Amino acid sequence: MPRVWEVPVHDSTRVRDVRVAARDAAGRALLPEERVAAAELVATELATNLLKHAGGGRVLLDLVVPAAPSYGDDLLRLVQIVAIDHGPGIADVETALMDGFSTRDSLGAGLGTCRRTSDGFGLHSVPGKGTVAMARIGPRTDRPGTGPYPPRVPVRAGGVNVPLAGGEFSGDAWTCVRTADRVTLMLADGLGHGPQAARASSAATHALHQAAHLPPDELLRRMHTALRETRGAAVAVAQLDVSAGQLYFAGVGNAGARLRRGDTWHGLVSRPGIVGAHLPTHLHQHREDWTPDSLLVLHSDGLPSRWSPGAATGGPPLLDPAVVAASIMRDASSSARPVRDDTAVAVLSPSPPDRSS
Ligand SMILES: [Mn+2]
């Protein structure tokens, strides 16, 4: 089962814990030693920044699939480091990313170096609300796509997964798989939380990787069989047919799904049931138009169902989907409403117009 890490950073002693977690995560992702060192460097910088600019925050570390899913990338894992704070925000993000900005008062590498070192980097700051900084570090293979299909599709996927109370495992899981001209985003919420819940949701991940060419309703039936020996899970599956511009969705149990087109959001409704325990006889499969201004959010019930889309979810798709997911989670949490479950948020968005990936 994949591990997750959540490290609260409220004093400098925790920066070391973040670095140790980054090394552990990079080892589990089987990264070569120079990329392990890169993960440590970036994690240290993001954790240090929390103390310097926001008076503290938290760092989430996770192993994730590439944001732009390539054909045949199923087994590739990257270390994702997300620093989240409720600080004053960074007024000028471009300046903050310039070399030397962060190094003035410390030995830190600087955010500019983090961006160059990473395989994916994103920074979103809202004055008065806080900042999300995200970096993904992978093996840097840069190999050309294999197989008969185009190596790139014009969408990106990303997410965050936060264990309840800083646990070592999350009962939630999300993943994204590319097959031919389809991209499938899945989010599973294993019943309860902790390792047994993680076993159920990682069985759903495994089942998807085995059969990602199937439509969502068929995938849910496969998962139902695969999860029989587990506690079961709520599962939401969204599949984009890239060339047809159609999104297919089916879900079972209490997993949230919302689709934005332009300025309008609407929910995609799941059927009651538990994958692995009891599946509804009729699995309703939604079909929706997917346009260049669409955005899809899947989430577990660790996020309140009435979450409101914040600044990160609007406008053109310039932000990395993992940054959007982290911002949604940050904005939905408050001290008045303590989180009582693992929380995962996964986002599918069009690629930025000026880039090919
Ligand atoms: Mn849950």
Residues whose N, C-alpha, C, O or C-beta is under 5 A from the ligand:
A	BS01	MN	D189 G190 G192 S300 D301 G302 D341 D342
